[in-house]
């Protein structure tokens, strides 16, 4: 075999898009349209910003790796993008938002609309472009808006120049050039048959298995790994008939106390040693719907396998290493190999494998997952269920984890509140804390677990979001602040009554909000729902009863019924921040409110992005008519925030939404948050 240089280069963004060769990156027609959403772009910007700050503190962490780019050289400085086009387009959009004019070009071949939109945003020959907004590529335009708002929200103005420099020189990408003499059709076949590339978690598996000397232990480790890696079905089902030896006759308890106690029948050791040999010929599909799996109950997992592995590794290290600092551990799956390589010589593989199986059991049975349907009115898609044995494993069924419906509802709302607040895979600190608690239990007491999750929510709010030192300039928690406050302080709630408006503004005398995080709104909605659940049950909740009257008085509005509270759940569609008094009207003229006044929690609510964009210029009373319209023009699930329903009822009661209503509503909400 010839000793040829591998065609891989590590490039900075400056080297990728700025050089004297006038390179053209061309995205072919067979690639899908640009499709990154707000969450993906904002997470990327936040990650780069965190790395930017980390680089100033640690000279050994100067670079952020954004992933890989695979191209085929067509000649004449034209590179056809085979893999990585979503990432490459996002980089291009970020350059535009940062005001950096790239010398190298990115084009969409045979897609006039996509290509013209990129040129329009980049000011490339725009004088020759004649089309209205209906001719724009919606995905790219949305991506631009998401990138613009993410930069504005995450990067303070006084840091933008330095952030742009870091982005250009310290954000790196791995560029792989497919050899010129390769058959591209064959290359695509190989990519498809092997899941496009060797996954990092497959490499981790091979390395860990090689550390086990006993063949039976290797076989057991492999069985545990393969049972845990498909995240969309209960692990008891995946294990099959052996499940009764591990989870008991009811499949509800985790029986083994260590790796050696885990028992499988008919384990077969495969004498394979290389990484490639250990990788299965076919990888699980992303949604878990493999052949013969139609009989299995499936759901939408809240985390993927690589990030789950990182959570288990963090738990294992926290349990086994006295000097381990959890704040330095990265839950980003791009760091999977680095985090495992750091401990590969010292890790107790058996302990990790045991924790992997137990954590997966706890994840499936004690943390919410989402069913496969869309969010709809009156149908809570969040499930908190464990696998209950039927006549056989695959004829069993999921069952609520408790027969106490009130306790069940509280846990579902608490856990789904966390989940919709922290949807990004690498931001799921709450999931680490829950699994860390559960894995340490010999037996899970549901009431004690519910108390723990409730205290966790309070500690998030009082000990992270109400301590200014834990927040950056736009009130986003700083890296490490969760671990510092949650793990280094006893789990007992010790919240201090910080002044909420000192941190988040109250709209008075220029005290405008610099940002109110999504978690704060979701936690407030949970507190409102809990107040309903605790105070209004049974006969005492009839219209006109003293308890019901006091309940709505505490909310600051008249009685608008209990159906909204009964059917409330945390929809994943609520990702946009709504000014009920619109920004377009807030010019401070002719009796209008000013920008400081409308930027406070009294005028904010969470809402679906579709509803928010349609009502940007509506007056509060017009919004009231549209958002509460039962015609279906506005999807009601997108405006189902309890806080927002209260705001609209106040507007209906008073016939207006002015500064007095905003301040009065704010005071009621702060009282519910136990801040007054």
C-alpha positions in Angstrom: 0.0 0.0 0.0 1.4 3.4 -0.9 2.2 5.8 1.9 -0.2 8.5 0.8 -0.9 11.6 2.9 -4.4 11.6 4.3 -6.3 14.5 2.7 -7.4 16.1 6.0 -6.7 19.6 7.1 -7.6 21.5 10.2 -8.7 25.0 9.1 -9.8 28.1 11.0 -12.8 30.0 9.7 -10.4 32.6 8.3 -8.6 29.9 6.4 -11.9 28.4 5.2 -13.5 31.5 3.9 -10.7 34.1 3.6 -7.7 33.6 1.3 -6.3 34.7 -2.0 -7.4 31.6 -4.0 -11.1 32.7 -4.5 -12.4 29.2 -3.5 -16.0 28.4 -4.4 -17.9 25.9 -2.1 -20.7 24.5 -4.2 -23.7 22.7 -2.6 -25.1 20.2 -5.1 -28.8 19.6 -5.9 -28.9 16.3 -4.1 -28.3 18.0 -0.7 -31.3 18.9 1.3 -32.4 22.5 1.9 -30.9 24.5 4.7 -32.9 23.5 7.8 -31.1 24.6 11.1 -33.6 26.0 13.6 -33.3 28.6 16.3 -32.3 26.1 19.0 -29.4 24.6 16.9 -28.1 28.1 16.0 -28.4 29.6 19.4 -26.8 26.6 21.0 -23.8 26.9 18.6 -23.4 30.6 19.3 -23.6 30.0 23.1 -21.0 27.2 22.8 -18.6 29.4 20.8 -19.2 32.3 23.3 -18.5 29.9 26.2 -15.3 28.7 24.5 -14.3 32.3 23.8 -14.4 33.1 27.5 -12.8 29.8 28.5 -9.9 30.6 26.1 -9.1 33.8 28.1 -8.8 31.8 31.3 -7.1 28.6 30.2 -4.2 28.7 27.6 -4.7 25.0 27.0 -8.3 25.5 25.7 -7.8 28.0 22.9 -9.8 26.4 20.2 -13.4 25.4 19.5 -14.0 22.6 16.9 -17.1 23.1 14.9 -17.1 19.7 13.2 -16.2 18.3 9.9 -16.6 19.3 6.2 -16.3 16.7 3.4 -15.7 17.9 -0.1 -14.8 16.7 -3.6 -12.5 18.8 -5.6 -14.0 19.6 -9.1 -11.1 21.7 -10.3 -10.8 25.4 -10.9 -10.9 26.0 -7.1 -14.4 24.5 -6.9 -15.2 22.2 -4.0 -18.4 20.2 -4.1 -19.8 19.8 -0.6 -20.6 16.2 0.2 -21.2 16.4 3.9 -21.4 19.3 6.3 -23.4 21.7 4.2 -25.8 22.7 7.1 -22.8 23.6 9.2 -21.0 25.4 6.4 -24.1 27.5 5.6 -24.5 28.4 9.3 -20.8 29.6 9.3 -21.5 31.7 6.3 -24.6 33.2 7.9 -22.7 34.0 11.1 -20.0 35.7 9.1 -22.7 37.9 7.5 -24.3 38.7 10.9 -20.8 39.6 12.3 -20.2 41.9 9.3 -17.3 39.9 7.9 -17.2 39.8 4.1 -15.8 36.5 3.0 -13.6 36.3 -0.1 -14.5 32.7 -0.7 -18.0 32.0 -1.9 -20.7 29.6 -1.0 -23.3 28.7 -3.6 -26.3 26.4 -4.1 -26.0 24.8 -7.5 -29.3 24.6 -9.4 -31.2 26.3 -6.6 -31.8 29.9 -7.7 -33.8 30.9 -4.7 -31.3 29.6 -2.1 -28.3 31.0 -4.0 -29.9 34.4 -4.5 -30.8 34.6 -0.8 -27.2 33.9 0.2 -26.0 36.5 -2.2 -28.6 39.0 -1.0 -27.6 38.6 2.6 -23.9 38.8 1.7 -24.4 41.9 -0.5 -22.9 40.0 -3.5 -24.2 41.5 -6.7 -27.5 42.5 -5.1 -28.1 45.2 -7.6 -28.9 42.6 -10.2 -31.3 40.7 -7.9 -34.9 41.6 -8.4 -37.3 39.6 -6.3 -39.7 40.1 -3.4 -39.6 38.3 0.0 -41.7 35.5 -1.5 -38.7 34.5 -3.6 -36.4 34.2 -0.6 -35.3 30.8 0.7 -37.3 30.7 3.9 -34.9 28.4 5.7 -31.9 30.6 5.0 -33.7 33.8 5.9 -35.0 32.2 9.2 -31.4 31.1 9.9 -30.2 34.6 9.4 -32.8 36.0 11.8 -32.0 33.3 14.3 -28.3 33.9 14.1 -28.8 37.7 14.4 -31.0 37.4 17.5 -28.6 34.8 19.0 -25.6 37.1 18.6 -27.6 40.0 20.0 -28.8 38.0 23.0 -25.6 36.2 23.9 -22.7 38.4 22.9 -22.5 41.8 24.7 -21.9 44.8 22.4 -18.5 45.5 24.1 -17.3 42.0 23.3 -18.5 41.6 19.7 -15.2 42.6 18.0 -13.2 40.2 20.1 -15.8 37.5 19.7 -15.6 38.0 15.9 -11.8 37.7 16.0 -12.1 34.5 18.1 -14.7 33.1 15.6 -12.3 33.8 12.7 -9.1 32.4 14.2 -10.0 30.0 17.0 -13.0 28.2 15.7 -11.7 25.3 13.6 -13.2 22.8 11.2 -11.8 19.5 10.0 -11.8 19.6 6.2 -11.6 16.1 4.5 -11.1 16.2 0.7 -12.3 13.0 -0.9 -9.5 11.6 -3.1 -9.8 12.6 -6.7 -9.7 9.1 -8.1 -12.5 7.7 -5.9 -15.8 6.6 -7.3 -18.3 9.0 -5.7 -21.2 6.6 -6.2 -19.3 4.0 -4.2 -18.3 6.5 -1.6 -22.0 7.4 -1.0 -22.9 3.7 -0.7 -20.2 3.2 1.9 -21.4 6.4 3.8 -25.0 5.2 3.8 -24.3 1.6 4.7 -22.1 2.6 7.7 -24.2 5.5 8.9 -22.0 8.0 7.0 -19.0 7.7 9.3 -17.6 5.9 12.3 -19.4 7.3 15.3 -17.4 8.5 18.3 -19.5 6.4 20.7 -18.5 3.3 18.7 -14.9 4.1 19.2 -15.5 4.6 22.9 -17.1 1.2 23.1 -14.2 -0.5 21.4 -11.7 1.2 23.7 -13.6 0.3 26.9 -14.1 -3.3 25.8 -10.4 -3.7 25.2 -9.8 -2.8 28.8 -11.7 -5.9 30.0 -9.5 -9.0 30.2 -12.2 -11.6 30.7 -14.1 -12.7 27.6 -17.4 -13.2 29.6 -17.1 -9.6 30.9 -16.6 -8.4 27.4 -19.7 -10.2 26.2 -21.7 -8.8 29.2 -20.4 -5.3 28.5 -21.4 -5.6 24.9 -24.9 -6.8 25.8 -25.4 -3.9 28.2 -24.2 -1.3 25.6 -26.3 -2.7 22.8 -29.4 -2.8 25.1 -28.9 0.9 26.2 -27.9 2.5 22.8 -31.4 2.6 21.3 -33.0 5.5 23.2 -36.6 5.3 21.9 -37.7 2.0 23.6 -37.7 0.8 27.2 -34.5 -1.0 28.1 -36.5 -3.9 29.6 -38.0 -4.5 26.2 -34.6 -4.3 24.5 -33.1 -6.8 26.8 -36.0 -9.2 26.3 -36.6 -12.3 28.3 -33.5 -11.8 30.4 -35.1 -8.7 31.9 -36.6 -10.6 34.7 -33.2 -11.5 36.1 -32.3 -7.8 36.2 -35.5 -5.9 36.9 -37.5 -8.5 38.9 -40.7 -10.3 38.0 -42.6 -7.0 37.8 -39.8 -5.3 35.8 -40.1 -2.3 38.1 -37.0 -2.7 40.3 -33.3 -2.7 39.5 -32.0 -5.8 41.3 -28.2 -6.0 40.7 -25.9 -4.2 43.1 -22.8 -4.3 40.9 -21.6 -5.4 37.4 -21.0 -9.0 38.5 -24.6 -9.4 39.7 -26.0 -8.6 36.2 -27.1 -11.9 34.7 -27.7 -12.7 31.0 -28.4 -16.1 29.5 -26.6 -17.3 26.4 -24.0 -14.7 26.3 -21.7 -15.2 23.3 -18.2 -13.8 23.2 -17.0 -12.6 19.8 -13.3 -12.7 19.3 -13.0 -9.4 17.6 -10.3 -6.9 18.5 -10.2 -4.0 16.1 -12.5 -1.0 16.3 -14.0 -1.7 12.9 -14.7 -5.3 13.8 -16.6 -4.4 16.9 -18.9 -2.0 15.0 -22.2 -3.7 14.0 -22.9 -3.9 10.2 -26.0 -1.8 10.6 -26.6 1.1 13.0 -29.9 1.7 14.8 -32.1 4.2 13.0 -32.5 7.6 14.6 -36.1 7.0 15.6 -35.5 3.5 16.8 -37.8 1.9 14.3 -35.7 -1.0 13.2 -36.8 -4.2 11.7 -38.9 -6.4 14.1 -39.4 -3.4 16.3 -42.9 -2.6 15.3 -44.1 -4.7 18.3 -42.2 -2.6 20.8 -43.6 0.5 22.5 -41.6 3.5 21.3 -41.4 7.1 22.2 -39.4 10.3 21.4 -36.3 10.3 23.6 -35.3 13.5 25.3 -31.5 12.8 24.8 -29.4 10.9 22.3 -27.0 8.1 23.2 -23.6 10.1 23.1 -24.9 12.7 25.5 -26.4 10.0 27.7 -22.9 8.4 27.8 -21.4 11.7 29.0 -24.0 12.0 31.8 -23.2 8.4 33.0 -19.5 9.1 32.8 -19.9 12.3 34.9 -22.0 10.3 37.5 -19.4 7.6 37.6 -16.5 10.0 38.1 -18.5 12.0 40.8 -19.1 8.7 42.6 -15.6 7.3 42.3 -13.1 10.2 42.2 -12.6 12.3 45.3 -10.8 15.1 43.4 -13.2 15.3 40.5 -14.5 18.8 39.7 -17.9 18.3 37.9 -17.9 22.0 36.7 -15.0 21.2 34.4 -16.8 18.3 32.7 -18.4 19.0 29.3 -21.7 17.4 28.4 -21.3 18.4 24.7 -21.2 15.2 22.6 -18.5 16.9 20.4 -16.2 16.3 23.5 -17.1 12.7 23.9 -13.8 11.2 22.9 -11.9 13.9 24.8 -13.8 13.2 28.1 -13.4 9.5 27.8 -9.7 9.7 26.7 -9.0 11.7 29.9 -10.0 8.7 32.1 -9.3 5.8 29.8 -6.3 4.6 31.8 -8.1 4.9 35.2 -11.8 4.3 34.6 -13.4 1.3 36.3 -15.1 -0.2 33.2 -17.3 -2.5 35.2 -18.5 0.3 37.4 -19.3 2.5 34.3 -21.2 -0.4 32.6 -23.2 -1.0 35.8 -24.1 2.7 36.0 -24.9 2.8 32.3 -27.5 0.1 32.7 -29.0 1.4 35.9 -29.0 5.0 34.6 -30.8 3.9 31.5 -33.4 2.0 33.6 -33.9 5.2 35.7 -34.1 7.4 32.6 -36.8 5.3 31.0 -38.9 4.8 34.1 -38.5 7.9 36.2 -37.9 10.8 33.7 -40.5 12.1 31.2 -40.4 11.2 27.5 -42.6 12.6 24.7 -45.0 10.5 22.7 -44.7 10.5 18.9 -47.7 12.8 18.3 -47.6 16.5 17.8 -48.5 18.9 20.6 -52.3 19.4 20.6 -54.9 21.0 22.8 -56.0 19.0 25.8 -53.6 16.1 25.2 -50.5 16.1 27.3 -47.8 14.3 25.2 -45.4 14.1 28.2 -45.4 10.6 29.7 -43.9 9.4 33.0 -44.3 5.6 32.8 -42.4 2.4 33.6 -42.6 -0.8 31.7 -45.1 -3.2 33.3 -44.8 -6.9 32.5 -47.6 -8.6 30.7 -47.7 -12.2 29.5 -44.3 -11.6 28.0 -41.8 -8.7 27.7 -43.1 -7.5 24.4 -46.8 -8.0 25.4 -46.3 -5.7 28.4 -47.4 -2.1 28.5 -46.3 1.3 29.9 -47.9 2.3 33.2 -47.8 5.5 35.3 -45.1 5.3 37.9 -47.7 6.0 40.7 -51.4 5.4 41.2 -51.6 8.8 43.0 -52.7 11.0 40.2 -51.9 14.2 42.0 -48.3 13.1 42.6 -48.1 11.8 39.0 -49.2 15.2 37.6 -46.8 17.1 39.8 -43.8 15.0 38.6 -44.8 15.2 35.0 -45.2 19.0 35.1 -41.9 19.5 37.0 -39.8 17.2 34.7 -41.4 18.6 31.5 -40.9 22.1 32.8 -37.2 21.4 33.0 -37.1 19.6 29.6 -38.8 22.4 27.6 -36.4 24.9 29.3 -33.3 23.0 28.4 -34.0 21.2 25.1 -30.4 21.4 23.9 -28.6 18.0 24.5 -25.5 19.6 26.1 -27.6 21.9 28.4 -29.4 19.1 30.3 -27.8 19.6 33.7 -31.1 18.9 35.3 -31.1 15.4 33.8 -27.7 14.8 35.2 -28.9 15.8 38.7 -32.0 13.7 38.5 -30.1 10.6 37.3 -27.3 11.2 39.8 -30.0 11.1 42.5 -31.7 8.0 41.1 -28.6 5.9 40.4 -27.6 6.3 44.0 -30.9 4.9 45.3 -31.3 1.3 46.3 -35.0 1.7 46.1 -36.8 4.8 44.6 -39.4 6.3 46.9 -41.7 8.2 44.5 -42.6 10.8 47.2 -39.0 11.5 48.1 -38.1 11.7 44.4 -40.8 14.2 43.8 -39.5 16.3 46.8 -36.0 16.2 45.3 -37.2 17.4 41.8 -39.3 20.2 43.5 -36.2 21.3 45.5 -34.1 21.1 42.4 -36.5 23.5 40.6 -36.4 25.9 43.6 -32.6 25.8 43.8 -32.4 26.5 40.0 -34.5 29.6 40.5 -33.3 30.9 43.8 -29.6 29.8 43.8 -28.8 30.2 40.1 -31.2 32.6 38.5 -31.5 35.0 41.4 -27.7 35.3 42.1 -26.3 38.0 39.8 -22.8 36.5 40.1 -24.0 33.4 38.3 -25.3 35.3 35.3 -23.7 36.9 32.3 -24.6 40.3 30.9 -27.8 39.1 29.4 -28.8 37.0 32.4 -27.8 33.6 31.0 -26.2 31.3 33.6 -22.4 31.2 33.4 -20.6 27.9 32.7 -20.3 25.9 35.8 -22.8 27.9 37.8 -25.3 25.0 38.0 -22.8 22.5 39.4 -21.4 25.1 41.8 -24.8 25.8 43.3 -26.4 22.4 43.1 -23.6 20.0 43.9 -21.6 22.1 46.3 -24.6 23.0 48.4 -26.8 20.6 50.3 -30.0 19.6 48.4 -32.2 21.2 51.1 -33.7 24.4 49.7 -32.1 27.5 51.2 -33.3 30.2 48.8 -32.5 33.8 49.5 -35.2 36.4 48.7 -33.1 38.3 46.1 -34.6 41.4 44.5 -35.9 40.0 41.2 -36.2 43.4 39.6 -32.6 44.3 40.5 -31.5 41.5 38.2 -34.3 41.4 35.6 -35.5 45.1 35.6 -38.9 46.5 36.4 -39.3 49.1 33.5 -39.0 52.1 35.9 -36.5 54.9 35.5 -34.5 53.2 32.8 -34.4 49.9 34.7 -35.1 47.8 31.6 -34.6 44.1 31.3 -31.4 42.8 29.9 -33.1 39.4 29.3 -35.4 37.1 31.2 -34.4 33.4 30.7 -36.9 30.8 29.4 -36.6 28.8 32.7 -37.9 31.8 34.7 -41.1 31.9 32.7 -41.6 28.1 32.8 -40.9 28.0 36.5 -43.5 30.7 37.0 -46.1 28.8 34.9 -45.3 25.7 37.1 -45.9 27.7 40.3 -49.2 29.0 38.9 -50.3 25.5 38.0 -49.2 24.1 41.4 -51.2 26.8 43.1 -54.3 25.7 41.2 -53.5 22.0 41.9 -53.1 22.5 45.7 -55.9 25.0 46.3 -58.7 24.1 43.9 -59.8 20.5 44.0 -63.2 19.0 44.7 -66.4 20.8 45.7 -64.6 23.9 46.9 -63.6 24.8 43.3 -67.2 25.5 42.2 -67.8 29.0 40.6 -68.3 31.6 43.3 -66.7 29.5 46.1 -64.5 31.4 48.5 -61.4 29.3 47.6 -61.9 29.9 43.9 -62.5 33.6 44.3 -59.3 34.0 46.4 -57.4 32.0 43.8 -58.3 34.3 41.0 -57.8 37.4 43.2 -54.3 36.2 43.9 -53.7 35.9 40.1 -55.0 39.5 39.7 -57.8 38.8 37.4 -61.4 37.7 37.2 -62.5 34.0 37.0 -61.9 32.7 33.5 -62.6 29.0 34.3 -60.5 26.1 35.2 -60.2 24.3 31.9 -57.0 26.1 31.0 -55.4 24.8 34.3 -56.8 21.3 34.0 -55.5 20.8 30.4 -52.2 22.8 30.8 -48.9 21.2 29.9 -45.5 22.5 28.8 -45.7 22.5 25.1 -42.4 22.4 23.1 -43.8 25.0 20.8 -43.5 27.8 23.3 -40.1 29.1 22.4 -40.7 32.8 21.6 -40.8 35.8 24.0 -43.9 37.9 23.5 -44.3 41.6 24.4 -48.0 41.8 25.1 -47.8 45.6 24.7 -46.0 45.4 21.3 -42.5 46.8 20.6 -43.8 48.5 17.5 -46.0 50.8 19.6 -43.5 51.5 22.3 -42.1 54.9 21.1 -43.0 56.9 24.2 -45.1 59.3 22.2 -48.8 60.3 22.4 -49.4 58.3 25.5 -47.6 55.2 24.3 -45.3 53.2 26.6 -41.6 53.4 26.1 -39.1 50.6 25.5 -38.0 50.4 29.1 -41.5 50.0 30.3 -42.4 47.1 28.0 -39.2 45.2 28.8 -40.2 43.8 32.1 -41.6 40.5 33.3 -45.0 42.1 33.7 -45.3 42.6 29.9 -43.6 39.3 28.9 -45.0 35.9 28.2 -43.9 32.8 26.3 -45.7 32.0 23.1 -45.3 29.9 20.0 -43.1 31.5 17.3 -45.8 31.3 14.7 -48.3 33.2 16.8 -45.7 35.7 17.9 -44.6 36.6 14.3 -48.3 37.0 13.3 -49.0 39.4 16.1 -46.0 41.6 16.2 -47.9 44.8 15.3 -51.3 44.0 17.0 -52.5 46.1 19.9 -53.1 44.3 23.2 -56.9 44.3 22.6 -56.4 43.0 19.0 -54.2 40.2 20.3 -56.9 39.4 22.8 -59.5 38.9 20.0 -57.1 36.8 17.9 -55.4 34.7 20.5 -58.6 33.7 22.2 -60.4 33.1 18.9 -61.7 29.6 18.6 -61.8 29.5 14.8 -58.4 27.8 14.6 -56.6 30.6 12.9 -54.2 30.7 15.9 -53.2 27.3 17.3 -54.3 27.6 20.9 -51.5 25.4 22.2 -49.1 28.1 21.1 -50.6 30.6 23.5 -51.2 28.2 26.4 -48.9 29.9 28.8 -50.8 30.3 32.1 -49.2 33.7 32.7 -50.2 34.8 29.2 -53.8 33.7 29.8 -53.9 35.8 33.0 -52.5 38.8 31.2 -55.2 38.5 28.5 -57.9 38.2 31.2 -56.7 41.3 32.9 -56.8 43.1 29.5 -60.4 41.9 29.1 -61.3 42.9 32.6 -59.9 46.4 32.4 -60.5 47.0 28.7 -56.9 48.0 28.3 -53.3 47.0 28.9 -51.4 50.0 30.2 -48.5 50.7 32.5 -50.8 50.3 35.6 -51.9 46.8 34.5 -48.3 45.8 33.7 -47.0 46.8 37.1 -50.0 45.3 39.0 -49.6 42.0 37.1 -45.9 42.0 37.8 -46.5 42.3 41.5 -49.0 39.4 41.5 -46.5 37.2 39.6 -43.6 38.0 42.0 -45.8 37.2 44.9 -46.5 33.8 43.4 -42.8 33.3 43.0 -42.5 33.8 46.7 -40.6 37.1 46.2 -43.0 39.4 48.1 
